[in-house]
């Protein structure tokens, strides 16, 4: 899937003004496998995350550890896109209060030299994340120096819905579904 995305992005990059790509973070750029496995494929939002066998891992504490590893094909895609001087924005459902640890985790995992990171407001209680993610893509397109979003890539349909990208690429996530 990411090979197709890279082919598309590279074929369009020199045909648009200020080309950009938008990437999701969780299960697209970074893997939360250690947390998912510790929780036996369930979801535990709050609580500690000791990362020891047979003990659950609260997802928010997992994020705060900033230990998620890069998903190899996405990092390869990212590096190829940056090599062509295409801007990369991360638009994530992670909250603003997790911004600093998310930045640290992205750098630790090998994602550096990106253009922007958009995190969800802490008080956002919307039932779906589509308005936030598509709204952030709209801001990228309409900024003081607007970008053309060639592709948006994510593991959830909500990463693609709402427009504001030429093309969307959904990568598989066998673990969970989010609206």
Secondary structure by P-SEA (a helix, b strand, c coil): caaaaaaaaaaccccccccbbbbbcccccccaaaaaaaacccccccccccccccccccaaaaaaacccccaaaaaaaaaaaaaabbbbbbbccccccaaaaaaaaaaaacccccccccccccccccccaaaaaaaaaaaaacccccccccccccccccccccccccbbbbbbbcccccc
